[in-house]
């Protein structure tokens, strides 16, 4: 698409200088890149969402032993915007610790 436009601009019978032709090509390339950016950003924003967990919510924490396994945990406290203090759900008083929201799932 851009190459076709560039060929049309270069082969145009208009008496444009080379610098002017290159500027037209750059402007067209900028426009195409801006449209692609907005299209891909829109699709990405539909797939990703900010994660927020609440105190006393049950979550799944990625296991430290096997990366594909998850352990049930309870959110005890929220520290900052993306850190959570977790407690074991199996009746033990053991506290897992403070984790970022990346290894957590609902």
C-alpha positions in Angstrom: 0.0 0.0 0.0 2.8 2.4 0.9 4.9 1.3 -1.9 2.1 1.8 -4.4 1.6 5.3 -3.1 5.3 6.0 -3.2 5.5 4.9 -6.8 2.5 7.0 -7.7 4.1 10.1 -6.1 7.5 9.5 -7.7 6.0 8.8 -11.1 3.6 11.7 -11.0 3.9 14.2 -13.8 3.8 17.1 -11.3 7.0 19.1 -11.2 7.7 18.4 -7.5 11.2 18.4 -6.1 12.7 15.2 -4.7 12.5 16.5 -1.2 8.8 17.3 -1.6 8.1 13.8 -2.9 10.0 12.3 0.0 8.0 14.4 2.4 4.7 13.2 0.9 5.9 9.6 1.2 6.9 10.1 4.8 3.6 11.7 5.6 1.7 8.8 4.1 3.9 6.3 6.1 3.2 8.2 9.3 -0.5 8.0 8.6 -0.4 4.3 8.0 1.7 3.7 11.1 -0.7 5.8 13.2 -3.7 3.9 12.0 -2.0 0.5 12.7 -1.0 1.7 16.2 -4.5 2.6 17.1 -5.9 -0.6 15.7 -3.5 -2.8 17.6 -3.8 -0.7 20.8 -7.6 -1.1 20.7 -7.3 -4.9 20.3 -4.7 -5.2 23.1 -6.8 -3.0 25.5 -9.7 -5.3 25.0 -7.6 -8.3 26.0 -5.9 -6.8 29.0 -7.6 -5.5 32.1 -6.3 -4.2 35.4 -6.3 -6.8 38.1 -7.6 -5.8 41.5 -8.3 -8.2 44.3 -10.1 -7.5 47.5 -9.4 -8.4 51.1 -10.9 -11.8 52.0 -11.1 -12.8 48.3 -10.0 -16.3 47.3 -7.3 -16.3 44.7 -5.0 -18.9 43.1 -1.3 -18.3 43.6 1.2 -19.9 41.2 3.1 -22.7 43.0 6.8 -22.2 43.6 7.5 -25.9 43.1 5.7 -26.4 39.8 5.0 -23.4 37.6 1.9 -24.9 36.0 0.2 -25.6 39.4 -1.8 -23.2 41.5 -2.5 -23.1 45.2 -5.6 -21.6 46.8 -4.9 -18.5 49.0 -6.8 -15.8 50.7 -6.1 -12.1 50.4 -5.3 -10.8 53.8 -4.2 -7.2 53.0 -3.5 -5.0 50.0 -0.1 -3.3 49.9 0.2 -0.5 47.3 -1.4 -0.8 43.9 -0.3 -4.3 42.9 0.9 -6.2 46.0 -1.2 -8.5 48.1 -0.5 -10.3 51.4 -1.7 -13.9 51.1 -2.7 -16.6 53.6 -3.1 -20.3 53.2 -6.7 -21.6 52.9 -6.0 -25.1 54.2 -6.7 -24.2 57.8 -3.0 -23.5 58.6 -2.0 -20.2 60.1 0.8 -20.0 57.6 1.1 -16.7 55.6 2.5 -17.0 52.1 3.9 -13.5 52.1 3.5 -10.5 49.9 3.1 -11.0 46.2 2.6 -9.0 43.1 -0.6 -9.5 41.1 1.1 -11.2 38.2 1.3 -14.8 39.7 -2.3 -14.5 41.0 -5.5 -15.7 39.3 -9.1 -15.6 40.4 
